[in-house]
Amino acid sequence: MRDFSNTLLEVVGMLRFIQQFEVGYGDYTTEKYQLEEPTVEDFQQFVRRDNQEVNK
């Protein structure tokens, strides 16, 4: 039984390692600059909304 569990853990570890190198999609550099920069007011609204959800 111990050999089976060790082998299984090795396979799972190998799969997780391979998943780290998965090829993504899209062009992050181009898409990043297409987004609108958040303002300070946007950030403040986000914090207020998040605090309200936490305090429910």
All heavy atoms as a GROMACS GRO file, in nm:
protein
  477
    1MET      N    1   0.083  -0.120   0.000
    1MET     CA    2   0.000   0.000   0.000
    1MET      C    3   0.087   0.126   0.000
    1MET      O    4   0.055   0.223  -0.064
    1MET     CB    5  -0.092  -0.004   0.123
    1MET     CG    6  -0.185   0.113   0.133
    1MET     SD    7  -0.307   0.104   0.002
    1MET     CE    8  -0.404   0.243   0.039
    2ARG      N    9   0.196   0.121   0.071
    2ARG     CA   10   0.281   0.239   0.080
    2ARG      C   11   0.341   0.275  -0.056
    2ARG      O   12   0.352   0.392  -0.090
    2ARG     CB   13   0.392   0.215   0.182
    2ARG     CG   14   0.475   0.336   0.204
    2ARG     CD   15   0.572   0.319   0.315
    2ARG     NE   16   0.641   0.445   0.334
    2ARG     CZ   17   0.731   0.467   0.424
    2ARG    NH1   18   0.762   0.373   0.507
    2ARG    NH2   19   0.788   0.584   0.434
    3ASP      N   20   0.380   0.176  -0.134
    3ASP     CA   21   0.435   0.204  -0.267
    3ASP      C   22   0.332   0.270  -0.357
    3ASP      O   23   0.363   0.360  -0.432
    3ASP     CB   24   0.486   0.075  -0.332
    3ASP     CG   25   0.611   0.021  -0.263
    3ASP    OD1   26   0.685   0.102  -0.206
    3ASP    OD2   27   0.631  -0.101  -0.266
    4PHE      N   28   0.208   0.225  -0.347
    4PHE     CA   29   0.101   0.283  -0.429
    4PHE      C   30   0.079   0.429  -0.393
    4PHE      O   31   0.070   0.515  -0.480
    4PHE     CB   32  -0.029   0.204  -0.413
    4PHE     CG   33  -0.145   0.267  -0.484
    4PHE    CD1   34  -0.155   0.260  -0.622
    4PHE    CD2   35  -0.242   0.336  -0.414
    4PHE    CE1   36  -0.260   0.320  -0.689
    4PHE    CE2   37  -0.348   0.397  -0.480
    4PHE     CZ   38  -0.358   0.388  -0.617
    5SER      N   39   0.072   0.460  -0.264
    5SER     CA   40   0.048   0.598  -0.223
    5SER      C   41   0.166   0.688  -0.259
    5SER      O   42   0.147   0.803  -0.300
    5SER     CB   43   0.016   0.608  -0.074
    5SER     OG   44   0.124   0.561   0.002
    6ASN      N   45   0.287   0.639  -0.247
    6ASN     CA   46   0.404   0.717  -0.288
    6ASN      C   47   0.401   0.745  -0.438
    6ASN      O   48   0.430   0.856  -0.482
    6ASN     CB   49   0.534   0.646  -0.251
    6ASN     CG   50   0.565   0.656  -0.104
    6ASN    OD1   51   0.509   0.739  -0.033
    6ASN    ND2   52   0.652   0.570  -0.057
    7THR      N   53   0.367   0.643  -0.516
    7THR     CA   54   0.360   0.659  -0.661
    7THR      C   55   0.251   0.759  -0.697
    7THR      O   56   0.270   0.846  -0.782
    7THR     CB   57   0.332   0.525  -0.730
    7THR    OG1   58   0.434   0.432  -0.692
    7THR    CG2   59   0.329   0.539  -0.880
    8LEU      N   60   0.138   0.748  -0.630
    8LEU     CA   61   0.027   0.839  -0.657
    8LEU      C   62   0.066   0.984  -0.624
    8LEU      O   63   0.040   1.075  -0.701
    8LEU     CB   64  -0.096   0.798  -0.576
    8LEU     CG   65  -0.223   0.880  -0.598
    8LEU    CD1   66  -0.267   0.870  -0.744
    8LEU    CD2   67  -0.333   0.833  -0.506
    9LEU      N   68   0.133   1.003  -0.511
    9LEU     CA   69   0.176   1.138  -0.474
    9LEU      C   70   0.279   1.193  -0.573
    9LEU      O   71   0.279   1.312  -0.604
    9LEU     CB   72   0.234   1.138  -0.332
    9LEU     CG   73   0.133   1.117  -0.221
    9LEU    CD1   74   0.205   1.105  -0.088
    9LEU    CD2   75   0.033   1.231  -0.217
   10GLU      N   76   0.365   1.106  -0.624
   10GLU     CA   77   0.462   1.150  -0.723
   10GLU      C   78   0.393   1.195  -0.852
   10GLU      O   79   0.430   1.295  -0.911
   10GLU     CB   80   0.561   1.039  -0.753
   10GLU     CG   81   0.657   1.011  -0.638
   10GLU     CD   82   0.744   0.889  -0.662
   10GLU    OE1   83   0.739   0.832  -0.772
   10GLU    OE2   84   0.816   0.851  -0.569
   11VAL      N   85   0.290   1.121  -0.893
   11VAL     CA   86   0.216   1.156  -1.014
   11VAL      C   87   0.142   1.288  -0.994
   11VAL      O   88   0.147   1.377  -1.081
   11VAL     CB   89   0.117   1.043  -1.053
   11VAL    CG1   90   0.023   1.089  -1.164
   11VAL    CG2   91   0.192   0.918  -1.094
   12VAL      N   92   0.078   1.306  -0.881
   12VAL     CA   93   0.007   1.430  -0.852
   12VAL      C   94   0.104   1.548  -0.849
   12VAL      O   95   0.078   1.654  -0.906
   12VAL     CB   96  -0.071   1.419  -0.719
   12VAL    CG1   97  -0.126   1.555  -0.678
   12VAL    CG2   98  -0.182   1.317  -0.730
   13GLY      N   99   0.218   1.528  -0.788
   13GLY     CA  100   0.319   1.633  -0.782
   13GLY      C  101   0.369   1.670  -0.921
   13GLY      O  102   0.388   1.787  -0.953
   14MET      N  103   0.389   1.570  -1.004
   14MET     CA  104   0.435   1.594  -1.141
   14MET      C  105   0.330   1.673  -1.220
   14MET      O  106   0.363   1.767  -1.290
   14MET     CB  107   0.464   1.462  -1.212
   14MET     CG  108   0.512   1.479  -1.354
   14MET     SD  109   0.533   1.322  -1.441
   14MET     CE  110   0.365   1.264  -1.448
   15LEU      N  111   0.204   1.637  -1.205
   15LEU     CA  112   0.098   1.708  -1.275
   15LEU      C  113   0.088   1.853  -1.230
   15LEU      O  114   0.070   1.944  -1.311
   15LEU     CB  115  -0.036   1.637  -1.255
   15LEU     CG  116  -0.050   1.503  -1.324
   15LEU    CD1  117  -0.180   1.435  -1.286
   15LEU    CD2  118  -0.040   1.519  -1.475
   16ARG      N  119   0.101   1.877  -1.101
   16ARG     CA  120   0.099   2.015  -1.051
   16ARG      C  121   0.217   2.094  -1.106
   16ARG      O  122   0.204   2.212  -1.138
   16ARG     CB  123   0.099   2.016  -0.899
   16ARG     CG  124  -0.034   1.973  -0.842
   16ARG     CD  125  -0.038   1.988  -0.693
   16ARG     NE  126  -0.167   1.943  -0.642
   16ARG     CZ  127  -0.189   1.904  -0.520
   16ARG    NH1  128  -0.089   1.904  -0.432
   16ARG    NH2  129  -0.308   1.867  -0.481
   17PHE      N  130   0.331   2.033  -1.114
   17PHE     CA  131   0.448   2.100  -1.167
   17PHE      C  132   0.425   2.138  -1.313
   17PHE      O  133   0.454   2.250  -1.355
   17PHE     CB  134   0.570   2.007  -1.155
   17PHE     CG  135   0.695   2.064  -1.216
   17PHE    CD1  136   0.768   2.161  -1.149
   17PHE    CD2  137   0.739   2.020  -1.339
   17PHE    CE1  138   0.883   2.214  -1.204
   17PHE    CE2  139   0.854   2.071  -1.396
   17PHE     CZ  140   0.927   2.169  -1.328
   18ILE      N  141   0.369   2.046  -1.391
   18ILE     CA  142   0.344   2.072  -1.532
   18ILE      C  143   0.241   2.184  -1.549
   18ILE      O  144   0.252   2.267  -1.638
   18ILE     CB  145   0.300   1.943  -1.603
   18ILE    CG1  146   0.418   1.846  -1.611
   18ILE    CG2  147   0.246   1.973  -1.743
   18ILE    CD1  148   0.383   1.709  -1.660
   19GLN      N  149   0.141   2.188  -1.462
   19GLN     CA  150   0.036   2.291  -1.472
   19GLN      C  151   0.093   2.431  -1.454
   19GLN      O  152   0.037   2.527  -1.505
   19GLN     CB  153  -0.073   2.266  -1.368
   19GLN     CG  154  -0.163   2.151  -1.403
   19GLN     CD  155  -0.263   2.122  -1.292
   19GLN    OE1  156  -0.240   2.155  -1.177
   19GLN    NE2  157  -0.373   2.060  -1.328
   20GLN      N  158   0.202   2.445  -1.384
   20GLN     CA  159   0.263   2.576  -1.365
   20GLN      C  160   0.312   2.635  -1.496
   20GLN      O  161   0.324   2.757  -1.509
   20GLN     CB  162   0.380   2.567  -1.268
   20GLN     CG  163   0.342   2.537  -1.127
   20GLN     CD  164   0.463   2.525  -1.037
   20GLN    OE1  165   0.576   2.542  -1.080
   20GLN    NE2  166   0.440   2.494  -0.911
   21PHE      N  167   0.340   2.552  -1.593
   21PHE     CA  168   0.395   2.597  -1.719
   21PHE      C  169   0.292   2.596  -1.831
   21PHE      O  170   0.327   2.599  -1.948
   21PHE     CB  171   0.516   2.512  -1.757
   21PHE     CG  172   0.625   2.522  -1.655
   21PHE    CD1  173   0.643   2.422  -1.561
   21PHE    CD2  174   0.707   2.634  -1.650
   21PHE    CE1  175   0.742   2.432  -1.465
   21PHE    CE2  176   0.806   2.645  -1.554
   21PHE     CZ  177   0.823   2.544  -1.462
   22GLU      N  178   0.166   2.594  -1.793
   22GLU     CA  179   0.059   2.594  -1.892
   22GLU      C  180   0.066   2.724  -1.972
   22GLU      O  181   0.083   2.832  -1.917
   22GLU     CB  182  -0.076   2.584  -1.822
   22GLU     CG  183  -0.193   2.583  -1.914
   22GLU     CD  184  -0.324   2.573  -1.839
   22GLU    OE1  185  -0.325   2.525  -1.724
   22GLU    OE2  186  -0.424   2.614  -1.895
   23VAL      N  187   0.050   2.710  -2.102
   23VAL     CA  188   0.055   2.827  -2.189
   23VAL      C  189  -0.076   2.903  -2.174
   23VAL      O  190  -0.185   2.846  -2.185
   23VAL     CB  191   0.075   2.784  -2.335
   23VAL    CG1  192   0.073   2.904  -2.427
   23VAL    CG2  193   0.205   2.708  -2.349
   24GLY      N  194  -0.066   3.031  -2.147
   24GLY     CA  195  -0.185   3.114  -2.132
   24GLY      C  196  -0.240   3.155  -2.267
   24GLY      O  197  -0.200   3.106  -2.372
   25TYR      N  198  -0.333   3.245  -2.263
   25TYR     CA  199  -0.393   3.294  -2.386
   25TYR      C  200  -0.409   3.445  -2.375
   25TYR      O  201  -0.405   3.502  -2.267
   25TYR     CB  202  -0.529   3.228  -2.411
   25TYR     CG  203  -0.626   3.246  -2.298
   25TYR    CD1  204  -0.712   3.355  -2.296
   25TYR    CD2  205  -0.631   3.157  -2.192
   25TYR    CE1  206  -0.800   3.373  -2.192
   25TYR    CE2  207  -0.718   3.175  -2.088
   25TYR     CZ  208  -0.804   3.283  -2.088
   25TYR     OH  209  -0.891   3.301  -1.984
   26GLY      N  210  -0.424   3.509  -2.487
   26GLY     CA  211  -0.439   3.653  -2.490
   26GLY      C  212  -0.304   3.723  -2.486
   26GLY      O  213  -0.198   3.661  -2.483
   27ASP      N  214  -0.310   3.855  -2.490
   27ASP     CA  215  -0.189   3.937  -2.487
   27ASP      C  216  -0.201   4.033  -2.369
   27ASP      O  217  -0.262   4.138  -2.379
   27ASP     CB  218  -0.175   4.013  -2.618
   27ASP     CG  219  -0.046   4.092  -2.626
   27ASP    OD1  220   0.029   4.095  -2.526
   27ASP    OD2  221  -0.020   4.152  -2.732
   28TYR      N  222  -0.145   3.993  -2.257
   28TYR     CA  223  -0.157   4.069  -2.133
   28TYR      C  224  -0.109   4.213  -2.150
   28TYR      O  225  -0.173   4.307  -2.105
   28TYR     CB  226  -0.080   4.001  -2.020
   28TYR     CG  227  -0.068   4.086  -1.897
   28TYR    CD1  228  -0.177   4.102  -1.812
   28TYR    CD2  229   0.049   4.153  -1.867
   28TYR    CE1  230  -0.168   4.181  -1.700
   28TYR    CE2  231   0.059   4.233  -1.755
   28TYR     CZ  232  -0.050   4.246  -1.671
   28TYR     OH  233  -0.041   4.326  -1.561
   29THR      N  234   0.002   4.231  -2.218
   29THR     CA  235   0.061   4.365  -2.232
   29THR      C  236  -0.034   4.458  -2.304
   29THR      O  237  -0.056   4.572  -2.261
   29THR     CB  238   0.194   4.358  -2.307
   29THR    OG1  239   0.277   4.261  -2.244
   29THR    CG2  240   0.264   4.490  -2.307
   30THR      N  241  -0.094   4.413  -2.411
   30THR     CA  242  -0.187   4.496  -2.486
   30THR      C  243  -0.316   4.519  -2.407
   30THR      O  244  -0.365   4.631  -2.398
   30THR     CB  245  -0.220   4.431  -2.622
   30THR    OG1  246  -0.100   4.410  -2.693
   30THR    CG2  247  -0.313   4.518  -2.703
   31GLU      N  248  -0.370   4.412  -2.350
   31GLU     CA  249  -0.497   4.422  -2.278
   31GLU      C  250  -0.484   4.510  -2.154
   31GLU      O  251  -0.578   4.580  -2.117
   31GLU     CB  252  -0.546   4.283  -2.240
   31GLU     CG  253  -0.585   4.200  -2.360
   31GLU     CD  254  -0.615   4.056  -2.324
   31GLU    OE1  255  -0.616   4.022  -2.205
   31GLU    OE2  256  -0.637   3.976  -2.417
   32LYS      N  257  -0.367   4.508  -2.091
   32LYS     CA  258  -0.346   4.586  -1.970
   32LYS      C  259  -0.366   4.734  -1.996
   32LYS      O  260  -0.427   4.805  -1.914
   32LYS     CB  261  -0.204   4.560  -1.918
   32LYS     CG  262  -0.161   4.646  -1.803
   32LYS     CD  263  -0.025   4.603  -1.752
   32LYS     CE  264   0.083   4.685  -1.814
   32LYS     NZ  265   0.213   4.664  -1.749
   33TYR      N  266  -0.321   4.782  -2.109
   33TYR     CA  267  -0.330   4.925  -2.138
   33TYR      C  268  -0.466   4.965  -2.194
   33TYR      O  269  -0.495   5.083  -2.207
   33TYR     CB  270  -0.218   4.967  -2.232
   33TYR     CG  271  -0.084   4.958  -2.165
   33TYR    CD1  272   0.007   4.859  -2.199
   33TYR    CD2  273  -0.049   5.045  -2.062
   33TYR    CE1  274   0.130   4.849  -2.134
   33TYR    CE2  275   0.072   5.035  -1.996
   33TYR     CZ  276   0.162   4.937  -2.034
   33TYR     OH  277   0.282   4.928  -1.970
   34GLN      N  278  -0.551   4.868  -2.225
   34GLN     CA  279  -0.686   4.898  -2.272
   34GLN      C  280  -0.780   4.922  -2.155
   34GLN      O  281  -0.888   4.978  -2.174
   34GLN     CB  282  -0.738   4.784  -2.359
   34GLN     CG  283  -0.665   4.772  -2.491
   34GLN     CD  284  -0.708   4.652  -2.570
   34GLN    OE1  285  -0.779   4.565  -2.521
   34GLN    NE2  286  -0.664   4.644  -2.695
   35LEU      N  287  -0.741   4.880  -2.036
   35LEU     CA  288  -0.826   4.898  -1.919
   35LEU      C  289  -0.817   5.041  -1.869
   35LEU      O  290  -0.714   5.107  -1.881
   35LEU     CB  291  -0.782   4.803  -1.807
   35LEU     CG  292  -0.795   4.655  -1.836
   35LEU    CD1  293  -0.735   4.574  -1.722
   35LEU    CD2  294  -0.939   4.617  -1.857
   36GLU      N  295  -0.925   5.088  -1.813
   36GLU     CA  296  -0.929   5.222  -1.757
   36GLU      C  297  -0.864   5.220  -1.619
   36GLU      O  298  -0.890   5.132  -1.538
   36GLU     CB  299  -1.074   5.266  -1.745
   36GLU     CG  300  -1.093   5.412  -1.721
   36GLU     CD  301  -1.240   5.449  -1.725
   36GLU    OE1  302  -1.306   5.417  -1.826
   36GLU    OE2  303  -1.287   5.506  -1.626
   37GLU      N  304  -0.778   5.316  -1.594
   37GLU     CA  305  -0.711   5.324  -1.464
   37GLU      C  306  -0.813   5.359  -1.355
   37GLU      O  307  -0.891   5.452  -1.372
   37GLU     CB  308  -0.602   5.432  -1.466
   37GLU     CG  309  -0.476   5.390  -1.535
   37GLU     CD  310  -0.396   5.288  -1.457
   37GLU    OE1  311  -0.388   5.296  -1.333
   37GLU    OE2  312  -0.342   5.197  -1.521
   38PRO      N  313  -0.815   5.285  -1.246
   38PRO     CA  314  -0.908   5.320  -1.138
   38PRO      C  315  -0.866   5.451  -1.071
   38PRO      O  316  -0.748   5.482  -1.059
   38PRO     CB  317  -0.896   5.203  -1.040
   38PRO     CG  318  -0.771   5.132  -1.077
   38PRO     CD  319  -0.738   5.166  -1.218
   39THR      N  320  -0.964   5.524  -1.026
   39THR     CA  321  -0.937   5.650  -0.956
   39THR      C  322  -0.934   5.626  -0.806
   39THR      O  323  -0.970   5.517  -0.758
   39THR     CB  324  -1.046   5.753  -0.986
   39THR    OG1  325  -1.171   5.703  -0.935
   39THR    CG2  326  -1.060   5.779  -1.136
   40VAL      N  327  -0.896   5.726  -0.732
   40VAL     CA  328  -0.897   5.716  -0.586
   40VAL      C  329  -1.040   5.695  -0.538
   40VAL      O  330  -1.065   5.617  -0.446
   40VAL     CB  331  -0.836   5.844  -0.523
   40VAL    CG1  332  -0.853   5.845  -0.373
   40VAL    CG2  333  -0.690   5.858  -0.562
   41GLU      N  334  -1.136   5.762  -0.603
   41GLU     CA  335  -1.276   5.746  -0.566
   41GLU      C  336  -1.323   5.603  -0.588
   41GLU      O  337  -1.398   5.548  -0.507
   41GLU     CB  338  -1.365   5.844  -0.645
   41GLU     CG  339  -1.347   5.988  -0.605
   41GLU     CD  340  -1.224   6.054  -0.668
   41GLU    OE1  341  -1.166   5.998  -0.765
   41GLU    OE2  342  -1.183   6.159  -0.618
   42ASP      N  343  -1.279   5.542  -0.698
   42ASP     CA  344  -1.313   5.401  -0.724
   42ASP      C  345  -1.262   5.311  -0.612
   42ASP      O  346  -1.331   5.222  -0.565
   42ASP     CB  347  -1.253   5.354  -0.857
   42ASP     CG  348  -1.314   5.422  -0.977
   42ASP    OD1  349  -1.430   5.469  -0.968
   42ASP    OD2  350  -1.245   5.426  -1.081
   43PHE      N  351  -1.139   5.337  -0.571
   43PHE     CA  352  -1.080   5.257  -0.464
   43PHE      C  353  -1.156   5.276  -0.333
   43PHE      O  354  -1.184   5.180  -0.262
   43PHE     CB  355  -0.932   5.294  -0.445
   43PHE     CG  356  -0.865   5.218  -0.336
   43PHE    CD1  357  -0.837   5.084  -0.351
   43PHE    CD2  358  -0.833   5.280  -0.217
   43PHE    CE1  359  -0.776   5.012  -0.249
   43PHE    CE2  360  -0.772   5.210  -0.114
   43PHE     CZ  361  -0.744   5.075  -0.131
   44GLN      N  362  -1.191   5.400  -0.302
   44GLN     CA  363  -1.266   5.428  -0.179
   44GLN      C  364  -1.402   5.358  -0.181
   44GLN      O  365  -1.444   5.301  -0.080
   44GLN     CB  366  -1.284   5.579  -0.161
   44GLN     CG  367  -1.156   5.651  -0.126
   44GLN     CD  368  -1.170   5.802  -0.128
   44GLN    OE1  369  -1.261   5.856  -0.191
   44GLN    NE2  370  -1.079   5.871  -0.060
   45GLN      N  371  -1.470   5.361  -0.295
   45GLN     CA  372  -1.598   5.290  -0.306
   45GLN      C  373  -1.580   5.140  -0.287
   45GLN      O  374  -1.661   5.075  -0.220
   45GLN     CB  375  -1.661   5.317  -0.442
   45GLN     CG  376  -1.716   5.455  -0.458
   45GLN     CD  377  -1.770   5.479  -0.598
   45GLN    OE1  378  -1.757   5.393  -0.687
   45GLN    NE2  379  -1.828   5.596  -0.620
   46PHE      N  380  -1.474   5.087  -0.343
   46PHE     CA  381  -1.446   4.944  -0.329
   46PHE      C  382  -1.426   4.908  -0.182
   46PHE      O  383  -1.481   4.810  -0.133
   46PHE     CB  384  -1.322   4.908  -0.411
   46PHE     CG  385  -1.274   4.768  -0.385
   46PHE    CD1  386  -1.338   4.660  -0.442
   46PHE    CD2  387  -1.165   4.744  -0.302
   46PHE    CE1  388  -1.294   4.530  -0.417
   46PHE    CE2  389  -1.120   4.617  -0.277
   46PHE     CZ  390  -1.185   4.509  -0.335
   47VAL      N  391  -1.348   4.989  -0.110
   47VAL     CA  392  -1.320   4.962   0.031
   47VAL      C  393  -1.449   4.972   0.112
   47VAL      O  394  -1.477   4.886   0.197
   47VAL     CB  395  -1.212   5.058   0.085
   47VAL    CG1  396  -1.199   5.046   0.235
   47VAL    CG2  397  -1.079   5.029   0.017
   48ARG      N  398  -1.530   5.074   0.087
   48ARG     CA  399  -1.657   5.089   0.160
   48ARG      C  400  -1.749   4.969   0.136
   48ARG      O  401  -1.807   4.915   0.229
   48ARG     CB  402  -1.728   5.218   0.118
   48ARG     CG  403  -1.668   5.340   0.178
   48ARG     CD  404  -1.757   5.462   0.151
   48ARG     NE  405  -1.675   5.582   0.160
   48ARG     CZ  406  -1.641   5.660   0.058
   48ARG    NH1  407  -1.687   5.634  -0.063
   48ARG    NH2  408  -1.565   5.764   0.075
   49ARG      N  409  -1.761   4.931   0.010
   49ARG     CA  410  -1.847   4.818  -0.025
   49ARG      C  411  -1.797   4.689   0.040
   49ARG      O  412  -1.875   4.611   0.094
   49ARG     CB  413  -1.853   4.804  -0.177
   49ARG     CG  414  -1.949   4.700  -0.226
   49ARG     CD  415  -1.961   4.699  -0.378
   49ARG     NE  416  -1.831   4.701  -0.443
   49ARG     CZ  417  -1.797   4.789  -0.536
   49ARG    NH1  418  -1.880   4.881  -0.575
   49ARG    NH2  419  -1.676   4.784  -0.591
   50ASP      N  420  -1.667   4.670   0.038
   50ASP     CA  421  -1.609   4.549   0.098
   50ASP      C  422  -1.631   4.549   0.249
   50ASP      O  423  -1.665   4.447   0.307
   50ASP     CB  424  -1.460   4.542   0.066
   50ASP     CG  425  -1.400   4.408   0.100
   50ASP    OD1  426  -1.456   4.306   0.055
   50ASP    OD2  427  -1.299   4.405   0.172
   51ASN      N  428  -1.614   4.665   0.313
   51ASN     CA  429  -1.636   4.675   0.458
   51ASN      C  430  -1.782   4.649   0.494
   51ASN      O  431  -1.810   4.586   0.596
   51ASN     CB  432  -1.593   4.813   0.510
   51ASN     CG  433  -1.443   4.826   0.521
   51ASN    OD1  434  -1.372   4.728   0.527
   51ASN    ND2  435  -1.397   4.950   0.520
   52GLN      N  436  -1.874   4.696   0.411
   52GLN     CA  437  -2.015   4.672   0.437
   52GLN      C  438  -2.047   4.523   0.431
   52GLN      O  439  -2.123   4.471   0.511
   52GLN     CB  440  -2.101   4.748   0.338
   52GLN     CG  441  -2.104   4.897   0.361
   52GLN     CD  442  -2.179   4.972   0.251
   52GLN    OE1  443  -2.219   4.912   0.151
   52GLN    NE2  444  -2.194   5.102   0.269
   53GLU      N  445  -1.988   4.454   0.335
   53GLU     CA  446  -2.011   4.310   0.322
   53GLU      C  447  -1.953   4.233   0.440
   53GLU      O  448  -2.011   4.137   0.488
   53GLU     CB  449  -1.952   4.258   0.192
   53GLU     CG  450  -2.027   4.306   0.070
   53GLU     CD  451  -1.966   4.258  -0.060
   53GLU    OE1  452  -1.882   4.166  -0.056
   53GLU    OE2  453  -2.001   4.310  -0.166
   54VAL      N  454  -1.839   4.276   0.490
   54VAL     CA  455  -1.775   4.209   0.602
   54VAL      C  456  -1.854   4.230   0.730
   54VAL      O  457  -1.868   4.141   0.813
   54VAL     CB  458  -1.628   4.258   0.619
   54VAL    CG1  459  -1.570   4.210   0.749
   54VAL    CG2  460  -1.544   4.214   0.502
   55ASN      N  461  -1.909   4.350   0.746
   55ASN     CA  462  -1.979   4.385   0.870
   55ASN      C  463  -2.124   4.338   0.874
   55ASN      O  464  -2.194   4.364   0.970
   55ASN     CB  465  -1.974   4.537   0.891
   55ASN     CG  466  -1.834   4.585   0.921
   55ASN    OD1  467  -1.754   4.513   0.982
   55ASN    ND2  468  -1.802   4.704   0.876
   56LYS      N  469  -2.171   4.268   0.772
   56LYS     CA  470  -2.310   4.217   0.772
   56LYS      C  471  -2.328   4.109   0.874
   56LYS      O  472  -2.247   4.034   0.910
   56LYS     CB  473  -2.347   4.164   0.634
   56LYS     CG  474  -2.376   4.274   0.538
   56LYS     CD  475  -2.421   4.215   0.407
   56LYS     CE  476  -2.451   4.326   0.309
   56LYS     NZ  477  -2.497   4.275   0.182
   0.00000   0.00000   0.00000
